Amino acid sequence: MFQSHLFISGIVQGVSFRFFIKSNAKKLGLTGWVRNTEDEGVEAVFCGEKKKIEEMISLCRKGPFLAIVKHVGFDWEEPENFQDFTIR
């Protein structure tokens, strides 16, 4: 079990980015959460298989149709025990 904490910047609010992340995380069997940040970015935590998290990070670099992703930063963390994937 692995966990990654992401910070995504660019035009990522108001373009359904959080719903895009939640939908894809659930398809990949990941748990964790996603939320908007005060600096107009998006923050997310993914917990699950390393390969699936890496696939999710790649999806975040593209984002949904209207998003313009400028940067995706992430760190690996000690995994927490999330039951589901939620939007905060």
For each residue, the residues with C-beta under 8 A, 3 or more apart:
1: 47 48 49 79
2: 47 48 49 50 53 76 79
3: 32 45 46 47 53 76 77 78 79 80
4: 45 46 53 57 74 75 76 77
5: 43 44 45 74 75 77
6: 42 43 44 45 46 57 60 72 73 74
7: 37 41 42 43 71 72 73 74
8: 12 17 41 42 43 44 60 63 69 71 72 73
9: 12 39 40 41 69 70 71
10: 41 63 67 68 69 70 71
11: 14 15 66 67 68
12: 8 9 15 17 40 41 42 63 67 68 69
13: 17 36 40 41 42
14: 11
15: 11 12 63 64 65 66 67
16: 19 20 64 66
17: 8 12 13 20 21 42 63 64 67
18: 21 22 34 35 36 42 87
19: 16 22 23 64 87
20: 16 17 23 24 59 63 64 67
21: 17 18 24 25 34 42 44 56 59 60
22: 18 19 25 26 34 85 86 87
23: 19 20 26 27
24: 20 21 27 28 56 59
25: 21 22 28 30 31 32 34 44 46 56 85
26: 22 23 29 30 85
27: 23 24
28: 24 25 48 52 55 56
29: 26 48 49 52
30: 25 26 46 47 48 52 53 56 85
31: 25 46 47 48 82 83 84 85
32: 3 25 44 45 46 47 82 85 86
33: 44 45 82 85 86 87 88
34: 18 21 22 25 42 43 44 45 85 86 87 88
35: 18 42 43 44 87 88
36: 13 18 40 41 42 43
37: 7 40 41 42 43
38:
39: 9
40: 9 12 13 36 37
41: 7 8 9 10 12 13 36 37
42: 6 7 8 12 13 17 18 21 34 35 36 37
43: 5 6 7 8 34 35 36 37
44: 5 6 8 21 25 32 33 34 35 60
45: 3 4 5 6 32 33 34 77 80 82
46: 3 4 6 25 30 31 32 52 53 56 57
47: 1 2 3 30 31 32 53 79 80 82
48: 1 2 28 29 30 31 52 53
49: 1 2 29 52 53
50: 2 53 54
51: 54 55
52: 28 29 30 46 48 49 55 56
53: 2 3 4 30 46 47 48 49 50 56 57
54: 50 51 57 58
55: 28 51 52 58 59
56: 21 24 25 28 30 46 52 53 59 60
57: 4 6 46 53 54 60 61 72 74
58: 54 55 61 62
59: 20 21 24 55 56 62 63
60: 6 8 21 44 56 57 63 69 72
61: 57 58 69 72
62: 58 59 67 69
63: 8 10 12 15 17 20 59 60 67 68 69
64: 15 16 17 19 20 67
65: 15
66: 11 15 16
67: 10 11 12 15 17 20 62 63 64
68: 10 11 12 63
69: 8 9 10 12 60 61 62 63 72
70: 9 10
71: 7 8 9 10
72: 6 7 8 57 60 61 69
73: 6 7 8
74: 4 5 6 7 57
75: 4 5
76: 2 3 4
77: 3 4 5 45 80
78: 3
79: 1 2 3 47
80: 3 45 47 77
81:
82: 31 32 33 45 47 85
83: 31
84: 31
85: 22 25 26 30 31 32 33 34 82
86: 22 32 33 34
87: 18 19 22 33 34 35
88: 33 34 35
